[in-house]
Amino acid sequence: MPFISVADEVAKKSFTQIENKFITKYMPVLEPTAVKVYLFAVYLYQSGALSYSLFDLANALSITEDEAKDYFAYLEEFELVSIVSASPFEIKILDAENVYGTPKKFKPEKYADFTKSVQNVISGRMISTNEFREYFILLDEYGFEQNALLMIINYCVNLKGADIRLQYIKKVAKSFADEGVTTAKKVEEKLSAYTSSTPALIRLFNAVGIKKKPDIDDDKLYKKWTEHLEFEESAIVAAAKQFKVKDCAKLDNALEELYKNRKFDVKEIENYCKTKNSVIALTINIAKNLGVYMQDYTPYVENYVNVWCNLGYTFECLERVSSYCFKNDRKSFEDMDGFIKTLYESGIVSDGSVNEYIEKRNADDKLLKALLTACGLTRKIIPWDRNSLENWRRWNFSDEMLFEAAKLSAGKANPMAYINGILSSWKKDGIFEVTSIATEDKSIQQNKINYNKNKRPSLLEQWQSTLEAIDENKKS
């Protein structure tokens, strides 16, 4: 039997949902009446009682309106609610962010000098109590020195203006904390390093018409492009222009694409972008030739066609290869990729060499089809057949000799294996001409006659001769 259960009637009724974090972390330390105020506020919101006022809430809990306001201000210190308007009085219920440990009730007097400095820096608007609490959390829970956080706030204001929003400052501060940059000295070093790449970012932004100042996120991406991806400044500007991007996130995607396709030089980038639409059209044509349905051509372009083009295969060549693959039961991009890898490993890349290879394969298949027919087989050509043909040619047998072997194998249980046996025997005896086959056959027949003449009769043959002689005597 569980510790707590409910009757069926209770299970069918409506309920007010409360975050588990509130019950486990906040409720044990909150003032009891504040808990009532919070729960009743959540109930009013979830039940859709929009006509309720502060007076109605206070009356329901047997407190005054001023006391209700004080309790909401108290809850705001714990970041459970936010007072969005004093007149008319309005609140917003917040998510309980303080997941770890007991929620703290900060004492503003502890940060009196800090709050004055922050307000002087963010001079474009008044800072709310809730916003100050966010800064206190950064100081206490993320370990920032006060001067370090002030430097970050000042940097953000210089970048975005005196009316900068809290969320941007938090984002930048947390990115610093993730790298362990929480002291004034480390923050100064990081901002100095950022400043060193600012001129290049400004030149990039001016060149492509990005209407903003470079920020710390842009700096991270720029270092990635130049240090990890190893693009030069001129190539980055060229990429931004060719891809017509107006923000660093999209430019990052463009440079990743160029990096994957090994396009680093300005001319390479310009040519890649000019032919990009042509590559898409080529991919669509290849899919048609292979009989493949594409819902999205992007992965086929990136994983196959761009790779083939980078190996040196021309558009016309790839279209011909795709038609050849379809006719030879290679009806997917993956199968075609395997065929192209075989060509590339053999050094077959130019249009002429690919055409020659395909023509040879077509001629070989035509010969194999005729050999199969001569053997009495009607099946499709399989890879084993092609491998066998390569071996027979390495043994120096002409097509005429292959047909002679095929005729002799007709009607056998495994004709192709029988051809192997015949050719192996001929190779051993040095027979590589059709005329030699006839001479060999006559020699074999004469040997059989001589053998039959000279061989000693067996006991069975002797008994048969004796019985025949007895029968003859009886008749006489």
N, C-alpha and C positions, 0 to 999 in steps of 0.2 A: 504494500500500500504506500503510495508516495506521500511525502511530507505535506504537500498541498494539492488538493484537487478541487474541482468545481462541479456543481450540479448541472444537469443538462440545460435547465432553464437559463442559467447564467451564461453558458456557452453560446446561447442563441442571441444574447443581447449585444448592443453596441458597446465599444470600448474606446478609450483615449490612449493612444500610443505614446509611450515615454521612452527616450533613449536609455539603454542599459547603463551607459556611462554616467548619466545623471544619478541613477539609483546607487551605483557602486562607488562613484568618486565624489559627487557633490552633496547628495542628500545627507550623508553622515556629518558633514561639517557646516552645512547651512543652518541659519536660524530657522526654527520651526515655522514661524509665520511666513517667512520668505518662501519656504517649500510650498505652503498652501497657495501663495500668490502665483508662483510659477506654474504649479499644476492646474490651477483654475484658468490661467491665461492660455495654456496649451489646450485645455478642454474647450474653451470658447472658440479658439481658432479651428480646431478639428471638427467641431460640431456645426460650424458655419453660422454661429450666432453673431452676425455682423452688426446687429443693432445694439449690442451691448456697449456700454460706456464705462469709463473709469469709475463713475459713481455706482453703477450697477455691480461692478466687481467688488468695490469697497463695501457696499451694503451687504452683499452675499457672504462676505468673510467677517462682517462685524468690525470693520476698521474704517477710519476716515480716509477721504481722498488724499490728503497730504501724506498720511501713513502709507497708503498704497504707492504713491510716487516715491517715497523714501525706500520702500522695499524694492521697487523696480531699479532705482539707482544702485541699491545694494547688489542686486542680481547682475547689473551691468558691470560691476567690478569683477565679477567672476566670468564675464563674457558669455553669460547665458542668454542675455537679452541686450538689445541696443535701443536707447531712447532716440527715436528719429525726429520727434517733434515735441516741443514743450507746450505749445498752444496752437491747435488742440493737442492734447497729450496722446502720443502714439508710440508704440514700441514694436520692435521686430525680434522674434525669437530666433536665436542663433544656434549653430551647431556647437556642441561642447568640444572644443579643440584640445583641451588639456587632457590627453589620453593617459599620460604616465604620472602616477603618484597623486597626492592630494592637491586639489586646486589651491592656488595661492591668492591671498588677499593682499595686494600690494599697498604699501604706504607711500602716497605721493610725496610726502615731505622728504623721504629718503633720496628722491631724485629731483629735488627742487631746482638746483642749478642746471641739471641736465634738461629739464622741461623748458626752462627759460631759453636755453641755448637753441633747442630744437625749434621753438616758436619764432625765434629771431631768424633762423635759417629759412624756415617755411613761412615766409612773410605774406604770402598771397592769400591765406585763409586762416581761420581759427582752428586750432587742433582740438578735437574732442577728447573727453576722458577715455573713451574706448580706444582711440588711436594711441594715446599715451601708454595705455596698458599693453598694446602690441609692442611698443618700443621697450617697455620694462621686461616683457617676456624675452625679447632678443638679448637684452643685457643679462638676465638671470639664467635663462635656460640654454642659450647658445654661447654664453661666455664672452660676449663682446665687452671690451673696455669702452667706457663712456666716450672717450675721445675718438676711438676707432669707429664707433657707430655714428658719431657726429660727422666724421670725415666722409663716411658713405652717404649720409643724408645730404651733405653739402654737395658731393659729387652728383647725386641724382637731381638736385635742384638746379645745378648749373647746366645739366643736360636737358631737363624737361621743363624747367620753369618753376617759379615760386609757388604755384598752386598745385604742385605735383601730388598725385594720389598715394595713399598708404601702400596699396598692393604692389606698386612698382618698387618702392623702397624695400619692402619685405622680400621681394623676389631677389633683388640684388644682394641684400644682406645675407640671405640664406645661401646664395651661391658662393659668397665669400666664406661663410662658416663651413660649407661642405669641403672647402679646400684648406680648412684650418687657419684661415686668415681672420683672426679676431682681435689682434693687438694693433695699436696705433702704428707701430713700426711696420708690421706686415702689410697693413692696409695701404700705407704710404708707398711701400715697394711695389705692390700690385698695381696701384693707380699710376705709378711712374712707368711701369712696364707697358701698361695699356696706352699711356700717352705716346709712347714710342711708335706705335702702329697707327695712331690717329691720323697723321698726315696722309698715309696711304689710303686709309678708309675715306677720308675727305675727298681725295682725288678721285677715288672710285665713285663715290656718291655724286660728285659734280659731273663726272663723265657720262653717267647713265641717267641722271636726273632724279636721284633719290632725295626727297625733300625731308630730311631729318638729320639730326646729329648722330654720329656714331656712338653706340653705347657699349657696355661691357659684353653683351651677347654677341654683338657684331665683331668685337675684338677677338673673342674665342673662336668664332668661325674663320676670321681672317688668318689667325695663327694656324688653324687646321689646314686651310687651303695652301698656305705657303710652306709650312713645316712638315706636315704629314703627307699631303697630296703633292707637294712640291711644284705648285704652279707659280709662275712668275707674275708680277703685277700686271704686265701688259696682257698676258693670257687671261687673267681674271677679268680685266676690263673688256676684253674681246668677247669672252663668254657672256658677260652681263648684257652686252649690246646685241649679240647674235640671238640669245634666248629671250631678249626683251623683258628682263625681270626688273622689278622695282623694289625688291626687298631682299635681305641677305638669306632668308630661309629658302626662297625659291632659287636664288643663285647657288646656294649650297647643293640643292638637288641637281642643278645643271652641271656643276663641276664634278659631282659624283658620277654622273652619266659620262662625262668626258674622260674622267679618270678610268672608268671601267673599259672604255673603248680606246684607251691609250692615245688620246688627243691632247697634247700639251702645248704645241706651238700655235702661234696666232693663225698662221695659214691653215694648219690642220683643223683648227676649231672652225674657221670660216667655211672651209670646204665641207666639213662634217655637217654643219647646219644647213648649208645649201642643198646637200644631197639627202637630208633627213626625210623630206617628204617623198623623195624618189625611193628611198629604202622602204618606207611604209607601203608604197604602191607595189614594190617588188615583193614584199612579204605577202601581200594580198594575192598577187598572181601565183606565187609558189603554193599558197594554200589551195587555190583553185586547181592547180595542176596535180596536187597530191590528193585532192578530194577531202581536205580538212576544213571543218567549220571552226571559225575563230570568233568568239564573243568579244575578245579584246586582243588586238594585235600586239600590244606593248610587250608582253613577255616573249613573244616569238621574235620580235625585232631585237630585243636585248640579248636573249639567250642563244639565238641561232643566226639570224641573217646578218646582224652587225659583226658577229664573230667570223662568219664565212667571208664577208667583205674585207675584214681586217687581215685575213689570211692571204688575200690577193685575188680572190675569184671575182670576175666581172658579173654584172647584172645578167647579161645575155647567157653567160655560162651557167649561172645558177638556175635560170629558168629551164635551160635544156636538161640539166642534171635532174631537176624536179620531175620533168616529163619522163625521163628515163627511169627514175625511181618508181614512179607510178606503174609503168608498164612491167616492172620487175618486182611487184609486190612489196615495195618499200613505200608504204602509203602514210607516212607520218613524218613530222619534222625530226623526230628522234632517229628514225631509220635513215632519213636523208643525211642527217648529221654523221651517223656512223659511216655511210658511204663516202662522204667528203673527207672524213678523217683518214680513211683508207687511201684515197687519192693523195692527200697531203703528205702522208707518211712515205708514199712512193715518189714524192717530188713532182706530182702531176698537178699543176696549178694553172698554167697559161691556157687560153682558149684552145690553141692548137693541140696541146698535149691531152687536154680533157676530151676534145672531139675525137682524137685518134684512139684514145682508150675506150670511149663509148662505142665507136665503130668496130673496134676489135672485139669488144664484148658481144656486140650484136651479131657479128659474123660467127663467133664461137658458139653462140646460142643457136644460130641457124644450123650450124654443122651438128651440134649435139641433138637437135630435134630430128634431123635426118638420120643420125645414127640410132636414136631410140626407135624411130619408125622401122629401120632395117632390122632391128632386134625383135620387132613385133610388139613394142611398148607404146602406149598412148599417154603416159603420165606427163606431168610438168617437169621441167628441168629443176634439179635440186643442186645445192652447193657441192655435194659429193661428185656429181657429174662434172662440174667445172674443174674441180681439183684433179679428177682422173684425166681429163683432157690435157691439163697442164703437164701432168706426169708423162703421158703418152708422147707429148711433143718433146719433152726433155729426153725421152728415149729415142728420139729422132725418127719417129714414124710419120709418114705422109698421110694426108687425108684419105688417099686411095687405099692404103694399107689398113686404115681404121675401118673403112667400109667392108673390106674383105673379112676382117675379124668379126664385124657386126653380123655379116651374113652367116658365118659359121656358128655364131652364138644364138641365132634365131631358134626359138622353141625350147631353149634351155630354161631351167628353173630360175636362174639368176643371170640373165644375159650380160649385164654390165660387168659383173664379177668374172664371167666366163671370158669376156673380151680381155680383161686384165691378164687372165691365165694364158690365153693364146699369145698375146703380145709379149708377155714375159718369156714364154718359150721361144718365140721367134728372135727376141733380143739375144737370148743365150746362144742360139745357133747362128746368129749373124744374118738373119733373113730380114731384109728391109726393102725388097723389091717384089712386086706381084709375080714376076716371072720365076723368082726363086721359090715362091710358094708352090707353083706347079711342079717344078723339078723335085722339090722336097716330097710332094705327094706321090710322084711316080717312084721315087726311091723307097718310100715307106711301103708302097704296094708290092714292089719287087722283093723287098726284105721279107714280107709276109709269105710270099709264094715260096721263096727259098727255105724259109723256116719250116713251112708245112711239108716240103719235100724231104728235108733232112732230119726232121725230128723223129725220135723213137716212139712207137705206139704205146699208149698207156695200157695197163692191165684191163681196164674196162673195154678199150678198143679191141684188145686181143680176144677177150671173152665174146665180144659181139661177132668178131670174124669166125670164131670156132662154132658158135651157134648157127651162124648163117651156113657154114659148110655142112653141118649135120642135117639142116633142113634140106639142103640140096640133095644129099645122099638118099634121104627118105623118099623124096619125090622120084628119084631115079629107080 
